Amino acid sequence: MTIRVFRNAVIHTGDDTKPLASALAVDGGTLVAVGGEAEVRAAVGGQAELVDLDGVAVLPGLYDAHIHTASFARGLSEVDLRGARSLEEALARIAEHAVRLPPGAWLFGGRWNSNTWDRPVQPDRHSLDGVCPARGSGSSRSRRVTCAVCPATWAR
């Protein structure tokens, strides 16, 4: 791999003992040296490729997995209607999920996209009531802007 020295930069290191540097060296995807240009070049030898950053600011990488952990965990216990090809298929999945729930438990889930269905009709309270009439339930559309709720939900 080619070692690259990125120089002529304002590098914010995130290290309180040495908060700024002007150069850094990378070997493949690994940071191998940070400091002044002479210090970094000496650390990696004379064969490194030099990249002039023309005074730009460099910040440490910030990682955000952005999975919305609570929503992800809740989704593991919800009915998943993504990929359903019709209202009938979505209702069958809801009914199948409902029978596995303990008595009195609410049924949540959805993420259906009626735009992709053979007949683009959306679930409503009547269709949900047909598959889980005595259970509180809510089923949301793929972008979670539409929600169908059955009558048992309002009674709770």
C-alpha positions in Angstrom: 0.0 0.0 0.0 1.0 3.6 -0.5 1.6 5.6 2.5 0.2 9.1 2.1 1.2 12.2 4.1 -1.6 14.8 4.2 0.1 18.1 5.0 -0.6 21.8 5.3 -3.8 21.3 7.3 -5.3 22.4 10.6 -5.9 18.9 12.1 -8.0 18.8 15.2 -6.8 15.6 17.0 -9.3 15.3 19.8 -6.3 14.8 22.1 -6.2 17.4 24.9 -2.4 17.1 25.3 -1.9 17.8 21.6 -5.1 19.4 20.2 -3.7 20.6 16.8 -1.4 19.1 14.2 -0.5 20.1 10.6 0.1 16.7 9.0 -0.9 13.1 9.3 0.1 9.9 7.6 -2.1 7.1 6.5 -1.1 3.6 5.4 -4.1 2.0 3.6 -6.9 2.8 6.0 -4.7 3.1 9.1 -3.6 6.3 10.6 0.1 5.9 11.4 1.4 9.3 12.4 0.0 12.7 13.4 2.0 15.9 14.2 4.1 18.5 12.5 5.0 17.8 8.8 8.7 17.1 9.5 7.8 14.8 12.4 5.3 12.8 10.3 7.5 12.6 7.3 10.4 11.3 9.4 8.0 8.7 11.0 7.1 7.2 7.6 10.2 7.6 5.5 10.9 9.3 2.2 8.7 7.1 0.0 5.4 8.5 1.1 3.1 10.3 -1.3 2.5 13.9 -0.3 -1.0 15.4 -0.4 -1.3 19.2 0.1 -4.6 20.0 1.9 -4.1 23.8 1.3 -4.9 24.8 4.9 -8.3 22.9 5.3 -9.6 21.8 8.7 -9.5 18.0 9.4 -11.7 16.6 12.1 -11.6 13.1 13.7 -14.1 10.7 12.2 -17.4 10.7 13.9 -19.4 7.5 13.7 -23.1 7.4 14.0 -24.6 4.0 13.3 -28.0 5.8 13.3 -30.1 2.8 13.9 -32.5 4.4 16.4 -31.8 1.7 18.9 -35.2 1.9 20.7 -37.1 1.8 17.4 -35.0 -1.1 16.2 -35.6 -3.1 19.3 -39.4 -2.4 19.2 -39.4 -3.4 15.6 -38.2 -6.9 16.5 -41.5 -7.6 18.2 -43.7 -6.0 15.5 -45.4 -7.4 12.5 -43.3 -6.6 9.4 -45.4 -5.9 6.3 -42.6 -4.8 4.0 -42.7 -6.8 0.9 -46.4 -7.7 1.2 -47.9 -7.6 -2.4 -51.6 -7.0 -1.4 -53.9 -6.0 1.4 -54.9 -9.7 1.7 -51.2 -10.7 2.2 -50.7 -7.9 4.8 -53.8 -9.0 6.7 -52.7 -12.6 6.7 -49.4 -11.6 8.2 -51.1 -9.5 10.8 -53.4 -12.4 11.7 -50.5 -14.8 11.9 -48.6 -12.4 14.2 -51.6 -11.7 16.4 -52.1 -15.3 17.4 -48.6 -15.4 18.7 -49.2 -12.5 21.1 -50.2 -13.0 24.7 -53.8 -12.1 25.6 -54.3 -8.4 25.9 -51.0 -7.5 24.2 -51.2 -4.8 21.6 -50.3 -5.5 18.0 -47.9 -3.0 16.5 -46.0 -2.9 13.2 -46.6 -2.3 9.6 -44.4 -0.5 7.2 -46.7 -1.5 4.4 -46.5 0.2 1.0 -49.8 0.0 -0.7 -48.3 1.8 -3.8 -46.6 -1.5 -4.7 -49.6 -3.7 -4.1 -51.5 -5.4 -6.9 -54.5 -3.3 -6.0 -53.3 -0.2 -4.1 -55.9 -0.1 -1.3 -54.8 0.8 2.2 -55.7 -1.1 5.4 -58.3 0.6 7.5 -60.1 -0.1 10.8 -62.5 -2.4 9.1 -59.9 -4.6 7.6 -57.9 -4.8 10.8 -61.0 -5.5 12.8 -61.5 -8.5 10.5 -58.3 -10.2 11.6 -57.8 -9.0 15.2 -61.1 -7.6 16.4 -60.5 -7.8 20.2 -56.9 -6.6 20.2 -55.6 -3.1 20.3 -53.6 -2.6 17.2 -52.0 0.0 15.0 -50.4 -0.5 11.6 -48.3 2.2 9.9 -47.4 2.8 6.3 -43.8 2.5 5.1 -43.0 6.1 5.8 -45.0 6.1 9.0 -47.2 8.9 8.0 -50.5 6.9 7.8 -51.7 4.6 10.5 -54.7 2.3 10.5 -56.2 1.5 14.0 -58.9 -1.0 14.8 -61.9 -0.2 17.1 -60.6 -2.2 20.0 -57.7 0.3 20.3 -60.1 3.2 20.9 -61.8 1.3 23.8 -58.6 1.0 25.8 
